[in-house]
Amino acid sequence: MTRETIEQKLYTLKFKADQESHLVVKDMQKCLECGDKWGRPCEAFCPANVYEWQVDSQELAVRFEGCVECGSCRIACPEYNIAWRYPKGGFGVTHRLG
């Protein structure tokens, strides 16, 4: 029996992305400082890899279109710098089995 990777499991989800993000970084300066202080845990705690630090622009990229709406970012960000809300009605993730 082979184990599925997280990418394979995420591939089974259906997304309907809004034009506007339901994930908002409140203060990009805090993200910059977080890298030195905490090592940017947002790149690790999100199961869908929504957050990625952009070295060139010194900003946190948020690929909200692939968010699985687990809410871990609103809890695990050590600076409480991510505003999370449910996507507008009709948008977001649809889980295959629920």
C-alpha positions, 0 to 999 in steps of 0.5 A: 500500500502506497501513501499519498503525498499531501499534494496528491490529497490536495489535488482531490479538492475543488476550489472556487476562488474569489477575486479578493483574498480571505487571508490578509497580512496585516503588517508586512513589516512584522513578517520581515521581523518574524523571519529573524525572530521566529524563522517564518513558521507560516511557511511550515504550518499551512498544509496547503503551502499558501504562504511563501516568503519572496526574497527579492521583494521581501514580502510574504506571498499569499496564494489564497486560491489554494487555501483549505480553510483549516484556520491554522494561520490565524492560530499559529502565526506568532505575531497574530499578523494574519487576518483570516475569515471565511470566503464569501458565500459560494467561494472557497474549497469543496471537500470531496468527502464532506 
